[in-house]
Amino acid sequence: MSVVAEGRAAGGPADAGAPLLGLRGISKHFGPVRALNYVDLDIPAGQITALVGDNGAGKSTLIKLISGIWAPTDGQISWEGAPVDIRTPKEADQLGIATVYQDLALCDNLDIVQNMFLGHETLAHGLLDETTMELTAKQTLADLSVTTVQSVRQLVGSLSGGQRQSVAVARAVMRDARLVVMDEPTAALGVSQTAQVLELIKTLGERGIAVLVISHNLNDVFEVADRLSVLYLGRLVSSGPIGDYDRQRAVELITTGASADDPDTDPTDPKG
């Protein structure tokens, strides 16, 4: 039995009232360096959660724990209320967690279809089923309202930044991802390409797919997010519905770990 399956069995049936992904007391240490300290975070199903924080706050570390690249030093991860151990990216994929990193992990010398099915090719009679793969790729892009791609046989190297993001996300959705983690999805994009990616994120939420967006751009965050979570020096100092925040409060939390609107917040408390 796999590690993921063992975790599911240990936790019993899924809790209908539980978040899709739950982190409790998550810490990650690298020798004396404490990258994350006692993080409690819920990612609800079908909602867009924005994770923000300054450089060194722990965002990348948290992504790698969720994605199965690293294991936490302490704490428990749960999926639909059942404890799980996510020890490899494959186990994250089996749960339904897909991570779209900033570099997108696309092959520029392959076309869109080949990228979307890379490592998961469809076969018929022992040969690549090019027709089925092409039709599936077209339908997945259409379902995500991606209309700027002229042909699914375009080389990915010829696509714009926004189109490349769309292909990476479509690949995750095609594999039945229930949580898509997006690392700085609008970084280095122009205005029109940024708008395209933000619409794509909204579409994922409308389709009932949970999204965890890591971003430095608060304008983007406040446009698409349902929830906001703030990391400061490895601790989660605030988390809640986006309506509970404005830009000033978010900046205060990002830069100091505290806010005038949160008088009880103590940025020196190791548990936040």
ZIJOWO-V747593 format. One record per run of one state. SS is the DSSP state (a for helix, b for strand, c for the rest). FROM is the first residue (numbers start at 1). LEN is the number of residues. If there is no record, write none. Layout:
ss=(SS SS)
from=(FROM FROM)
len=(LEN LEN)
This chain:
ss=(c a c b c b c b c a c b c b c a c b c b a c b c b c a c b a c a c b c a c b c a c b c b a c a c b c b c)
from=(1 3 12 21 31 33 44 48 53 59 67 74 80 82 85 89 96 97 101 111 112 117 123 125 127 129 130 144 155 156 159 161 175 179 184 191 207 210 215 218 225 227 233 235 242 245 247 257 259 260 262 263)
len=(2 9 9 10 2 11 4 5 6 8 7 6 2 3 4 7 1 4 10 1 5 6 2 2 2 1 14 11 1 3 2 14 4 5 7 16 3 5 3 7 2 6 2 7 3 2 10 2 1 2 1 10)
